[in-house]
Amino acid sequence: MALRYQKPPLVEALCGVRFASTQERSWDWAIPGMLYERIRDRFPIRREHHAINIPVATPVPMGAAAPSIERLQFVSGDENTVVQVGPDLLAVNSLRPHLGWAELRDTLLDILIVYRDIASPSGIATTAVRYINRVEIPFLAESGFTLERYFNVLPGLPAGVPRMVTTFVIHTEVEYEAPAAIFRFLFGTTESTAQIAAFTLDYEHVSQESSPPTFDSLRGWLDAGHDRIELAFYGSFTPMTHAEVFQEIRS
């Protein structure tokens, strides 16, 4: 399934890898600098990313934050692609306008080749693909608004509770096999205006700790994660939303 829209709701996409640590190999903060020298033609802007005020989503939950710099970011000239490097972490974030899946995946894999040459990680501890969407729907007070017109995923309410939901968050996790992964889905309200009802849909596909992919199988695992997210995304909305809100392009 290849989805194309004139008004895609995608805010940010990312894929990333955490590497397995060993007692014999400790993290060296010289690694980001060496990596930057080899990719600076593509990512010339260098930034420090601190533990507080995080502006870019992380691919997997972080552990204890470093006392000062959490990671370094190398940013493309147009500032819509960010390479993040930290202790045993490599990730690529794509902001609007989105690179497209193939280019995002290949950017990570290309930089991973360079990273492995510099840092020699022993293996992959976990990996993730994540897509964060903001859906904005015009709200007209006189005509009303019903979630059922736009979404196939809906919050449930006990009997006797008023149906006029104003705020909600749905967080669900399911397991996949072949390749093994945890799929996390978050759907909820976000900052809106009097004219716009806004919602966040966050899809994350994370490898199982007990069976992470190898370097050789990583490309296939990432593609499987993207395909599963794309299928879930398409199933989250009614045909009207795809056609009228996102303005789907059918070829």
Secondary structure by P-SEA (a helix, b strand, c coil): cbbbbccccccccccbbbbbbccccccccaaaaaaaaaccccccbbbbbcccccccccccccccccccccbbbbbcccccbbbbbcccccbbbbccccccaaaaaaaaaaaaaaaaaccccccccccbbbbbbbbbbbbbccccccccccccbbbbbccccccccccbbbbbbbcccccbbbbbbbbbbccccccbbbbbbbbbbbccccccccccaaaaaaaaaaaaaaaaaaacccccccccccccccc
